Amino acid sequence: MDKAKDKIEGEGSYTATADYNKRTAEFLKQGKVDGAAREAAEALDSDEGAALEAAEARGKAGDPKGQGATKPS
C-alpha cells in the first residue's frame, strides 16, 4: 500500500494543498483565466445567476449543502 495515501493528515492537509497548488499553476499556465472569468460573469448575468449567488451565500455561511448549518462563532 502507498504510505502517503494511508497517512491521516487531518485539517490542513499538506498533500491536498500541494495538489491544489499544482493544479492551479497548471490552469494559470494554460492561459484560461480570462475565459473562465468571462464565463463566470456571463453565468451570473444569466437565468442561473440567482441560484449561483444563493449557493455562494450558503458557502460563505458555512452551509454549502444547504442543510441549515452555520459557522461556529
N, C-alpha and C positions, 0 to 999 in steps of 0.2 A: 504494500500500500504506500501511497505517496504521503510522506510525513507532513508536507505543507498543507494538504487537504485535511488531515486528521487533527491538526493543531487548532484549538479553540482560541480565537483571538479576542472575542467579545467586542464591546463598543470601541470604536477607533481602530478597526482592523487595518493593519499595515498592508496586507495582501489586497484588500478591496481598494484602498487608497492608491496603491501602485497601479492596479488595473485601470481605475478611473483616470488617473493621470496619463497613462499610456494611450488609452482610447481617445481622450480629449486632445492630446498632442497630435494624434493621427488625424482627427477630424479637422483641426486647425491647418495642418499641412496640406490637406486636400483642397483648401480654399473654399469650403462650402458655407462659411459663416454668414456671409451676406445673403445668400439664397435662403438659408434656414430662417434668418431674421425676417426676410420678406414674407415667407410662408406663414410664419407665426403672426405677423401683423395682419395679413390677409385673413387668417383664421379668426382673429379677434374681431375683425370687421364683418365677418360672415354670420350666418344664422346660428352657428355653434358658439359664437362669442360669449353669450351669456353663460352657457354651460362651462366653457373654459374658465371664465372668471369665477364662477361658483366653485369649481374644482380647486382653483388657486387659493381661494379664501379658506376652503376646508383644509388644504395642506398647510397653510400658514397658521391655522388654528390648532394644528396637531391632530387633525381628523381626516386624513387623506381618503379613507374608505367611507366617509360619511356615516359613521356609526355613533356620533354624538360625543366622542371623546374630546377632551380639551387638554391643552398643555398644562403641565404642573406649574404652579407659581414659584 
